[in-house]
Amino acid sequence: MKIKFALKNVGMPLLLATSLVTAAGSIAATSQTSNEPDTATTEQPAKPSFETYTAALRLEAEQKGYDKALLDQVFSSLTFHERVVKADQSQPEVVETLSTYLPKRVSDIRITMARGFYQQYLPELEKIGEKYGVQPRFIVALWGLESSFGRFMGTYSIPSALATLAYDGRRETFFRQEFFNALDILAEGHISFADMKGSWAGAMGQSQFMPSSFLAYAQDGDGDGKKDIWTNQLDVFASIANYLKQQDWDNSITWGREVILPEGFDTSMAIQRGSLARSAWLGRWNDSARSLAKWNELGVRRLNGTALPTRDLQAALILPDGDDGRAFLGYDNYKSLMHWNRSYYFVTSVGHLADLIIAE
């Protein structure tokens, strides 16, 4: 059932939301007595239960105008997942280099599968690629690296995973909004509630879109009126392609290339490393960007030792592992992929797999 509802974000903080639920009489208030009234006002209020929190979440959803039947279905099944919280708080720190990362992400079996699926879906991929201006090999590479071509999409109920992460509070505002984005997707009828599965972090389908990315980029690739990134290959391909298109993808160029730096090269010309907001990172990209002709003058060479292409292109120098690691020149499409996932390792793996798909 499709409905019209207000998308205005009420934005209630946790304690205010809990107070509203209590005032509405939905939940019995729990009071604590103390023999020390002078110090009671300084004590931090106890964190509400998950049930109290989701009741407040439902009240906010009702204020936003969602259909009652949808809310009954979703909220009656919300489950707190301790494993989701542990996964979010205790993501393993693995000492990795690009040379150890790439063979695992771009394994021989993944290369073989990517080439097979590329050939299997080539007619459909070419139509979608032409429509959105994205080379099919990059669509397949992203598909393969995100969900292993749809084989591993995650088994968590998306609303429960997002409600759990919002309740945990580390990024409550973000995950609470993603929860309402998930409700929007269900309200629009793109997927059934039972089939809205994904990762513990809330990423969905074969393209592993967060709900906000789904709303911004998902496409109906076959014209059936639904955007199904879980089971419909054409929707998956079109959604990936549209994402790249909206991030200024240029299908007349590739992603970049690995290069050799000359002895004594001034590596301060590379993008300086460090975690930054995207706008600040783009500033560092611009600081590094130079024409291929300029990089050629500076002695940068292809892996086989020959001069760089003569095309009039800007490229930034990327050193994923620092001065002593491998070097890459990234073209503008590299920036588009970094919007998808701001990880040099991930983006390089996408480009590497895309190249191998069509390698002789």
C-alpha positions in Angstrom: 0.0 0.0 0.0 1.5 3.3 -1.0 0.8 6.3 1.2 1.7 9.9 1.4 3.5 11.1 4.5 5.5 14.0 5.8 9.3 13.5 5.6 9.9 16.2 8.1 12.5 14.9 10.7 11.1 15.4 14.1 14.6 14.8 15.4 13.6 14.1 19.0 16.5 13.3 21.3 16.4 10.0 23.2 15.3 11.5 26.6 12.7 13.8 25.0 11.3 10.9 22.9 11.1 8.7 26.0 9.3 11.5 27.9 6.7 11.8 25.2 5.9 8.1 25.3 5.5 8.2 29.0 3.3 11.3 28.8 1.1 9.5 26.2 0.5 6.7 28.7 2.1 4.1 26.4 4.7 3.0 29.0 4.6 3.0 32.7 7.1 5.3 34.3 9.6 3.8 36.6 10.7 5.9 39.6 13.7 5.4 41.8 13.7 6.5 45.4 16.8 7.8 47.2 17.8 8.7 50.8 20.0 11.4 49.4 17.7 14.0 47.9 20.5 16.6 47.7 22.5 14.4 45.2 19.6 12.9 43.3 19.5 15.8 40.8 23.1 15.2 39.8 22.6 11.6 38.9 22.5 10.6 35.2 19.1 9.2 34.2 19.1 5.5 33.6 19.1 4.5 30.0 15.7 3.3 28.9 15.1 -0.3 27.8 15.1 -1.2 24.1 11.4 -1.6 24.4 10.9 1.9 25.8 13.2 3.3 23.1 11.4 1.6 20.2 8.0 2.7 21.7 9.2 6.3 21.5 10.5 5.5 17.9 7.0 4.3 17.0 5.4 7.4 18.4 7.7 9.5 16.2 6.8 7.3 13.2 3.1 7.8 13.9 3.7 11.6 14.0 5.3 11.3 10.6 2.2 9.7 9.1 3.2 6.1 8.3 0.5 3.6 7.8 -0.6 1.8 11.0 -0.5 -1.6 9.4 3.1 -1.1 8.4 4.1 0.1 11.8 2.3 -2.8 13.5 4.2 -5.2 11.3 7.6 -3.6 11.8 7.5 -2.7 15.5 6.0 -6.0 16.6 9.1 -7.8 15.3 11.9 -5.4 16.3 14.6 -7.3 18.1 17.7 -6.0 19.9 20.8 -7.7 18.5 23.7 -7.7 20.9 25.9 -9.1 18.1 25.2 -5.9 16.1 26.4 -3.7 18.9 29.5 -5.8 19.5 30.2 -5.8 15.8 29.9 -2.0 15.7 32.0 -1.4 18.8 34.6 -4.0 18.3 35.4 -4.0 14.6 38.7 -5.8 14.3 41.9 -3.9 13.6 43.8 -5.9 11.1 47.3 -4.9 10.0 46.9 -5.0 6.3 48.8 -3.7 3.2 47.5 -3.3 -0.3 49.6 -6.3 -1.3 47.9 -8.6 1.3 44.5 -7.0 0.8 44.2 -7.3 -3.0 44.7 -11.1 -3.3 42.0 -11.7 -0.8 39.5 -9.3 -2.3 40.4 -9.9 -5.9 41.0 -13.6 -5.7 41.3 -16.0 -8.7 37.8 -17.3 -8.1 36.3 -13.8 -7.9 38.1 -12.9 -11.2 36.7 -16.0 -12.8 33.2 -15.4 -11.6 33.3 -11.7 -12.6 34.3 -12.6 -16.1 31.6 -15.2 -16.3 28.8 -12.9 -15.1 30.1 -10.1 -17.3 29.7 -12.3 -20.4 26.4 -13.8 -19.1 24.8 -10.3 -18.7 26.7 -8.4 -21.3 23.6 -7.4 -23.5 21.8 -6.1 -20.4 24.9 -4.5 -19.0 25.7 -2.7 -22.3 22.2 -1.2 -22.4 22.4 0.0 -18.8 26.0 1.2 -19.3 24.9 3.2 -22.4 21.9 4.7 -20.5 23.9 5.9 -17.5 27.3 6.4 -19.1 29.2 3.8 -17.1 31.4 1.0 -18.4 29.8 -2.4 -17.6 33.0 -3.8 -16.1 32.8 -1.3 -13.2 29.2 -2.3 -12.5 30.3 -6.0 -12.3 33.3 -5.2 -10.2 31.3 -3.3 -7.6 28.6 -6.0 -7.6 31.3 -8.6 -7.0 33.1 -6.8 -4.3 30.0 -5.7 -2.3 28.1 -8.9 -2.2 30.1 -11.5 -4.1 27.6 -11.2 -7.0 24.6 -11.4 -4.6 25.7 -14.5 -2.7 26.4 -12.7 0.6 23.9 -9.9 1.4 23.5 -10.4 5.1 20.7 -12.0 7.0 19.7 -9.3 9.5 16.3 -7.7 9.4 17.2 -4.1 8.4 14.7 -2.3 10.7 15.9 -4.4 13.7 19.6 -3.8 12.9 19.1 0.0 12.5 16.9 0.2 15.6 19.6 -1.6 17.6 22.3 0.7 16.4 20.2 3.8 17.1 19.4 2.5 20.6 23.1 1.8 21.3 23.6 5.6 20.8 27.1 5.8 19.3 25.6 7.3 16.1 22.0 7.6 17.2 21.0 10.5 14.9 22.4 8.8 11.8 20.9 5.3 12.4 17.5 6.7 13.6 17.2 8.5 10.3 18.3 5.4 8.4 15.5 3.5 10.3 12.9 6.0 9.0 14.5 5.8 5.5 13.9 2.0 5.7 10.3 2.6 6.6 10.0 4.9 3.5 11.3 2.1 1.3 8.8 -0.4 2.8 6.0 2.2 2.4 6.8 2.6 -1.3 6.4 -1.2 -1.8 9.9 -1.9 -3.2 10.5 -4.9 -1.0 8.4 -6.8 1.6 9.3 -6.4 5.2 10.2 -10.1 5.5 12.6 -9.8 2.6 14.3 -6.6 3.8 17.5 -8.2 4.9 21.1 -7.0 5.0 24.3 -6.6 7.0 24.5 -5.9 10.7 25.3 -2.2 9.8 22.1 -1.8 7.7 23.6 -2.2 4.2 21.1 -3.8 1.9 20.9 -6.0 -1.1 23.4 -7.0 -3.8 24.7 -3.5 -4.0 24.8 -3.1 -0.2 23.1 0.3 -0.2 22.3 2.0 3.1 18.6 3.0 3.1 19.6 6.7 2.4 21.6 5.5 -0.6 18.7 3.4 -1.8 16.4 6.5 -1.7 19.0 8.6 -3.5 20.3 6.2 -6.2 18.2 3.0 -6.5 16.6 2.4 -10.0 13.9 0.4 -11.6 16.0 -1.3 -14.2 13.3 -3.4 -15.8 10.3 -1.1 -15.6 8.2 -3.2 -13.2 7.5 -0.3 -10.8 9.8 -1.6 -8.1 13.5 -1.0 -7.2 14.5 -4.4 -6.0 18.3 -4.5 -5.3 17.8 -7.9 -3.5 16.7 -10.2 -6.3 16.4 -8.2 -9.6 19.7 -8.1 -11.5 18.6 -5.3 -13.8 17.6 -3.2 -10.8 21.0 -3.9 -9.2 23.0 -3.0 -12.3 21.0 0.1 -12.9 21.3 1.2 -9.3 25.0 0.8 -9.3 25.4 2.6 -12.6 23.1 5.5 -11.4 25.1 5.9 -8.2 28.3 6.4 -10.3 26.6 8.7 -12.8 25.3 10.9 -10.0 28.9 11.1 -8.7 30.1 12.5 -12.1 31.4 9.3 -13.6 33.1 9.8 -17.0 32.9 6.7 -19.2 35.5 8.1 -21.6 38.3 7.4 -19.1 39.2 4.6 -16.7 39.8 4.8 -12.9 43.6 5.3 -12.9 46.7 3.1 -13.0 49.5 1.8 -10.9 52.8 3.6 -11.6 56.5 3.6 -10.8 58.1 6.6 -9.1 61.6 7.7 -9.9 64.4 7.5 -7.3 64.3 10.3 -4.8 60.7 11.4 -5.9 59.1 14.1 -3.7 56.2 12.2 -2.2 54.8 15.3 -0.7 53.0 15.7 -4.0 50.8 12.7 -3.2 47.5 13.1 -1.4 48.3 13.5 2.2 46.9 10.6 4.3 44.6 10.9 7.2 40.8 10.5 7.9 39.0 13.6 6.8 35.5 14.8 5.8 34.9 14.4 2.1 35.2 18.1 1.4 38.5 18.3 3.1 39.7 15.2 1.3 38.7 16.7 -2.1 40.9 19.7 -1.2 43.9 17.4 -0.7 43.0 15.7 -4.0 43.1 19.1 -5.8 46.4 19.9 -4.1 47.9 16.7 -5.7 46.2 16.8 -9.1 48.4 17.5 -12.1 48.3 16.8 -15.8 49.6 13.5 -17.1 52.1 15.5 -19.0 53.4 17.1 -15.8 53.6 13.7 -14.0 55.5 12.5 -17.1 58.0 15.4 -16.7 58.5 14.4 -13.1 59.6 10.9 -14.1 56.5 9.0 -13.2 56.1 5.9 -15.5 53.8 3.0 -16.2 54.6 -0.3 -14.6 56.4 -1.5 -17.8 58.7 1.6 -17.6 57.2 3.4 -20.5 55.9 7.0 -20.6 52.4 7.8 -19.4 49.5 8.2 -21.9 49.5 11.5 -23.8 45.8 12.2 -23.0 44.9 15.6 -21.5 43.9 14.3 -18.1 44.3 15.4 -14.5 45.5 12.8 -12.0 46.3 12.7 -8.3 49.0 10.6 -6.8 47.9 8.1 -4.3 50.2 6.1 -1.9 47.8 3.8 0.0 50.6 2.4 2.2 52.7 5.5 2.4 56.0 6.4 0.8 57.4 2.8 0.8 54.3 1.2 -0.8 52.8 1.0 -4.2 51.9 4.1 -6.1 48.8 5.0 -8.2 47.6 7.9 -10.4 43.9 8.3 -9.9 41.7 9.9 -12.5 38.4 11.7 -11.8 36.6 8.4 -11.8 38.7 7.4 -8.8 37.0 10.3 -6.9 33.6 8.9 -7.9 34.5 5.5 -6.4 35.8 7.2 -3.3 32.3 8.6 -2.8 31.0 5.0 -2.8 33.6 3.9 -0.2 36.3 6.3 1.0 39.0 3.6 1.2 42.0 3.5 -1.0 42.2 -0.2 -0.7 38.5 -0.7 -1.7 38.7 1.7 -4.6 41.9 0.2 -5.9 40.4 -3.3 -5.7 37.4 -2.1 -7.8 39.7 -0.7 -10.4 41.9 -3.8 -10.4 39.0 -6.2 -10.8 37.4 -4.1 -13.5 40.7 -4.2 -15.4 41.0 -8.0 -15.0 37.5 -8.6 -16.3 38.4 -7.5 -19.8 42.1 -8.4 -19.7 43.3 -10.6 -22.5 
